[in-house]
Amino acid sequence: MNCAEANQKDMVEYLQSLGYQPKKIYNNDYWYLSPLRTEKEASFKINRSKNAWYDHGIGKGGRLVDFGTLYFNCSVADLLQRLSAFKNASSLSFHQQNSPCNFSQVSNVRAGEKKEPADGKIIVLETRSLGDKTLLDYLQKRRIPLLVANRFCREVDFLLYGKKHTVIGFQNNAGGFELRSENFKGSSSPKSSSFFDNGTDKLDVFEGFFNYLSYQVMFLQKIPPVTNFLVLNSLAFFEKEKERMESHQQIDLYLDNDAAGKKCTQLALGWSKKMVDQSHLYKEHKDLNAYLMEQQQSLKRLLVPLQKQRPRLGKRF
């Protein structure tokens, strides 16, 4: 798949596949709470007739490739690989549009609210213990042992656009799932945060569940501190969880080292002195999982020459 083919995909349906629904629809304009940052009022617009987006909060816009590289924080090549791998699994429709994005020209034709296909919603079919080899390989790539993943995640079959898919699922407090695989990132309704109450007045806050799993891995062979855990699953829930966070005596924040994560961290530090920014622990990395992956890779590089120096032992009988 090339950029031209990717940009023909219908952006409304693409956002729907990622778990985002419009908050309002005016003619051809679909308005969302921005998937790229935290906000209370919908200011992320998709003009469906142009099949293009614009985020008024950051002053950026473009086509699907522009959005995808920002959303996944990846290169164009990585995004095209994701889309190509998921092409046969998802029947996102193609939007035939050759004109460039131009938000100064808005159609005055009253189109009304366009109804989405009934099968455009993610339907969870079945959950079970993790066992699919492709998913286990993905966990290994993210440096999450099965021992840890099986404590908090399930293997989930879901239906989307009439096709069945199997991914890793992390359940939220409302009963929905965050859904991940090598080539898919989305969520089932209802979307919410995940809170783990261990009866303590200390709270650790994570943006996504892979960062939470990474924290668990780091304490796998140690005695972990007694603390409650909050996995936001989206920064859209950060301010909504303010009351829960402030009900604790100490709140450690493990948010991403990107613009959105830093913005929420600074916001929280202004709320209360009980908030503690722990992102300095992985300051050279995007998030806690990226730090874990690098640490384990460094250990692997260190062990390889040591193993080569070991004398070969004879067979034991």
N, C-alpha and C positions, 0 to 999 in steps of 0.2 A: 504494500500500500504506500502511495506517495501522499504528499501534502494536499494536492488538488483533490484526490479521492477522499481523504479524511475530512476536508473542509466541506464536502457535499453532504456529510451526515447531518441529519436534522438535530439542531442543538437542543431544542426542547425535549426531544426524546432521549438525547444523550444525557442531559442533566437528570431526567427521570430515572435512567438506568443507574445513576449514581446515588439515587435516593432523595433528590431535591424536587419539590413541587412549587409551582408559582404561587405567590401570595395574592396576586391580582393580575387581571388580564384586561388590557384596553386595546381594542382593535387587534393589531398585529404585535403589540408589545406585551411581553410576558415578564413580570417583575418578581424577583426572588430576593430573599435574604442572601447576601453574597456568600457563595461557597469559598471565597478566597480570604475572608476575614470575618470578624465579629461585628454584628450590627443589630439594631432593634427594628429599624424601618427598612423595608425592601428598596434597595437602590441599585440592584444588579439587573440589567435589562437585556432581554433577547428580543430583537426584532425578527419575527419569524419569516416575514416576507423577504428579508435580506439574509436571513440565517446568520446573523452576526450578534455579538454581545458587546455591552459596555458597562463597566463598573464605575458608577459616579463617585464612589468613595475613594478610589485610587486613581481615577482619571485615565484608565486603560481600557482597551477594547480590542476587538478583532474577530477572528474566525475560530473554529473549533481547535485548531492546532495551537493558536496563541493561548487559549484558555487551558487546554490540557497540559501544556508544559508548565504553566503557573500552578495549576491545581495539584499535579503530581510532583512538582519541583524536579523535573527531569528534562533531558535534552529532547530535541525534536525526533532524533533517531529512536530513543527509548519509547517515546509516546507512540510513534508509528508501529513499533514492534508490539506494544500493548494492544493497539487497535487491530493489528493484523492477526494476533493470536486469538483475540476475542471475536473476530469477524464472523467466524462460522458458528460461534456460540450465541451470538446476539443478533437479532434481526432489526437493528436500528435502521430506519429508512434513510434513503439518500434524498437530499434536498437539491434539486436542480437549480442552481443559481450561479450565474457567471459574473454578475456585476460586483464591483468592489463595495466594501462596507462604507456607508455614508449615512451617519445618524442625523445629519442636518435635513435630510429629505424623508419626512414621515408621511406615510400614506394616510389620506383622509377618508379612505373607503371604510365604511362600517362593516367589519368582518364578523363581529361578535366573538364569543368565546368558542374556540375550537375544541371539540371534545377529543380526548385521548383515547386510543384503543383500549378496550377492556382488559386486554392481556398485557398492558404496559406496566402493570404493577408487579413488584416482586412478591411472589407467593411462596412461603416456606412450606415444603412438603414433608420433610422428615429430618430429624437430627439423631446423631449417634456419636460414639467415640471416634476420635481421629484415626484413620487407617489408610486413606487413599495415598498412594505412593507419590503422586505429583504434589499433594499438599504437604507431605512429610519432607519432600525435597525442598519445598519453599520455606518451611520452618527451619530446616537446616541452614539454608542460605541466610536467613535472618538471625541465626545462632540461637534459636529457641529450642531446647530439648523437648522431646515428646512428653517427658515426665512433668514438665511445667505446663506445657500447652494443654494437656489433657485435664489438668486441674481446673482450668478456667474456660476452655473453648470446646466447641462441638463441631463435628463434621456436619454440614448443612446441605441438603438438597433443596433447591428452590426453582421455581418456574418463572421465566421471564420471556415475553413475546413468544409463548408457545413452546419454548425449549427448556429442557431441564439442565441445571448446572450444579456442580458440587464445589463448595468452598469451605473455608474456615469461618466459623461463626462465634461471635462474642456477644453474649446476651446483655441487654440493658435492663434497667429497673421496670420499664413499661412492658417488657416481653418481646421487644423487637431484637434484631440482631445486627451487629456490625459484620459485614461480609467481606472477606479478603481472600485473594489467591494471587498468584504471580501476575495475572492479567486482568484482575477485576477488583474494583474498590467501590463499595456501595453499602446500602443498609436497607433492612426491611422495616416496615411500619409496625408499631409506632416507634419513632426515634426518640431516644432519651439518653441520659447519662447512666453510669453504673456505679453504685455505692456499696462498699463492703464495710459493714459495721462490726468491728472487733471490740467494741465496748471501751474505747479509750478516748482521751481528749486531744489526741494528736492525729493529724490528717495529712496524708500525702496525696497530691493532686497531679494527674497525668492527662495529657491531651488525647492520646490514642492508646488503644489496648496493647499494641506491640511495645510501647514504652513501659507500660505496666508489667508486661511479661518479662521485659528485659530487667526491670528492678528485681523481680522474683528470681531470675537466673543469678543475679549478682549475690544473692543471699542463699543460694542453693546449698552451699556447704558451710554456712555460718548460722548463728542464731539471729534471726531477723528481729528488728525492733518491733515492739507492740504498737501498732498504729492502725487507724482506719484508712481506707483507700477510696479515692474518687477518680473515676475515669470519665472524662467529659464526653468522649466520642465525637465531639465537635465543639469548637470554641463558641459556637452559637449559644451554648448552655452555660458559658462561664459566668455571666452576670446573673443568670437565673439561679445559679448555685451559690450565690453570695451568702445567703442566710445560713445555708448548711455549713459552708466553709467557716464562717465567723462564729459558729456555735462551738468550735474547737479552740483550745488554748494555744496550739501551735499548728500552723499550716505551712507545709513545705511544698513549694511549687516546682514541678519538673516539666515545664512547658517547653515547646520547641524554640530553638534559637533562630527563628525567622521573624519577619516584621510583625506578623499577627501574634505570635507567641510572646514576643517582647512587649508588645503593646498591652496585652492582657496582664502580664506580670507587673508592669509599671502601674497599671490601673489598680491591681490588688495591693501593691505596696502602699498606695495612697489611701486605701480603705482602712488599714489597720497595721500596727507594729507587730502583730502576731504572724503576719505573712513573711515567709522567708524564701528568697529566690535561690534555688539550688542548681540553676542552669550552669553555674560556673564549673560544676563538676564535669561537664561535657562541653565546655566553651568552644572547643575547636571543631565541634561536630553539630550537625543539624538537630539531632535529638538523642535521647538516651539509647535508642536501639542502634543508631549509627555508631555511637561510642562503643557499645558492646561488640558490634561486629568488628570494629577496628582493633579493639583490645584482643579479641580471640584470634584475629588474623596475625597480629604481632606476635602473640604467643606461639602460634603455629610456625611462623618464620624462624623464631628462636629455637624451637625444638628440632627442626629439620637438620641443621648442621650437627647438633648434639647427637642425634640418632645415627648420623653417618659416621661419627667418631667411635661409636660403641663397637667392641670386638664381637665378631660373630660367634655364637655359642653352638656347640655340637648338639645333636638331637638327644633328647632324653628318652630313655627306654624304661 
